[in-house]
Amino acid sequence: MSTEQPNNPLHGLKLETILTQLVEHYGWDELSLMIDINCFKNDPSIKSSLKFLRRTPWARSKVEQLYLSTFC
């Protein structure tokens, strides 16, 4: 059984894809200014940021909102 989400622009996108596109577009420095979280400031990496974002719903929400306002 497949559940369609036609009104969700993030449906089918992995968090890693979202974060990678934001980093390519803005870079870590600008991203850390836009979303004030330490994993974007101190020795940033996709892997460490994904670990933090998966455990922190408010931070993930901010990243998803920035992605939507940038690319959608």
C-alpha positions as CSV (number, residue, x, y, z in Angstrom):
1,M,0.0,0.0,0.0
2,S,1.5,3.3,-1.1
3,T,0.6,6.5,0.6
4,E,0.8,9.5,-1.7
5,Q,1.5,13.0,-0.3
6,P,0.7,15.3,-3.2
7,N,0.8,18.5,-1.0
8,N,4.2,17.7,0.6
9,P,7.0,19.2,-1.5
10,L,9.6,17.3,0.6
11,H,8.0,13.9,-0.1
12,G,10.6,11.5,-1.4
13,L,13.6,13.7,-0.6
14,K,16.1,12.4,1.8
15,L,17.5,14.7,4.5
16,E,21.0,14.1,3.2
17,T,19.9,15.4,-0.3
18,I,18.3,18.4,1.3
19,L,21.4,19.2,3.4
20,T,23.8,18.6,0.5
21,Q,21.9,20.9,-1.8
22,L,21.8,23.7,0.8
23,V,25.6,23.3,1.5
24,E,26.3,23.5,-2.2
25,H,24.1,26.5,-2.6
26,Y,25.1,28.5,0.5
27,G,28.3,27.0,1.9
28,W,28.8,26.1,5.5
29,D,29.6,29.7,6.6
30,E,26.4,31.2,5.2
31,L,24.3,28.3,6.4
32,S,25.6,28.7,9.9
33,L,24.5,32.3,9.8
34,M,21.1,31.5,8.6
35,I,20.5,28.5,11.0
36,D,22.4,29.0,14.3
37,I,23.4,25.5,15.2
38,N,26.9,24.4,16.3
39,C,27.2,21.5,13.8
40,F,27.2,24.0,11.0
41,K,29.8,26.2,12.7
42,N,32.4,23.9,14.3
43,D,34.1,21.5,12.0
44,P,31.0,20.9,9.8
45,S,30.4,17.8,7.8
46,I,27.4,16.2,6.2
47,K,27.7,13.1,8.4
48,S,27.8,15.0,11.8
49,S,25.1,17.4,10.7
50,L,22.8,14.5,9.7
51,K,23.3,12.8,13.0
52,F,22.3,16.0,14.9
53,L,19.3,16.8,12.6
54,R,17.9,13.4,12.9
55,R,17.8,13.6,16.7
56,T,16.7,17.3,16.9
57,P,13.2,18.0,15.3
58,W,13.4,21.8,15.7
59,A,16.7,22.0,13.8
60,R,15.5,19.6,11.1
61,S,12.4,21.8,10.7
62,K,14.5,24.9,10.2
63,V,16.6,23.1,7.6
64,E,13.5,21.9,5.7
65,Q,12.0,25.4,5.8
66,L,15.1,26.9,4.4
67,Y,15.2,24.3,1.7
68,L,11.6,25.1,0.7
69,S,12.1,28.9,0.7
70,T,15.3,28.4,-1.4
71,F,14.4,25.8,-4.0
72,C,10.6,25.6,-4.1
